[in-house]
């Protein structure tokens, strides 16, 4: 099972920096970077909700399941 993260695309589309998103969501840039690069083992619903609110998107816009 693989989950692709499209955070980089959403940041470009919304013209927002990772630093600004981190401030809006209340998490560190390092944590968002781990998520953005696909190295996160988990994501809290509160973080996912904050990202979706800040980027005006749905969780499905951010995460994609790919069967292997």
N, C-alpha and C positions, 0 to 999 in steps of 0.2 A: 504494500500500500504506500502511496506517495501523495503528499499534499503539496501542491504548488501554491506559492504566495505571490500575489500580484501587487504588493504594496508599492514597489518602485513605479509601476505603470500608473497607479492611482495618484501618487505624489506628483508625477509629471502632468497628468491630466488636470489636477486641481491646482497646480502651480504653488505647491507648498513644500517646504523643506522638511527633512527628517527632524531637525532640531525644533522647528515650530510645531510639528505634529506631537513630538514628545512633550513639549510644554503644554499643549492643549489637552493631551490625554492624561498627563501626570505620571509619566514613566520616563525612564532614562533613555537617552539616545542609544546607548549600548544595547539595551533590551530590544528596542525597535529594530536596530541593525541586525541583531540575531534573528529576529522574525523575518525581516526583509530578505536576508540571505538564505532563508530556508533551513536554518540550523536550530530553530526552536523545537523543543520536544513537546511543549504544551503552550497554550495561551489562555489566560484567564478570561472568563466571559466579560468581566468588567473592563478589561483592556480592549477586547474585541468590540464591545459596545462603544467605548470611547473613541476608538479609531473610526468606526462606522459613523458616529455622530460628527466627528471632526471633518471627515471626508465626504459626508453626505452619500453614503453607499450602503449596500447590504453585505452581510457576511459572505455571500456567494460571489460578490464582486472582488473580494479580497482573497478568498481561499477556494481552491479547486482540487477535488479528489481525482486522482488518476490511478486506475487499476493497472496492475503490472501483468 
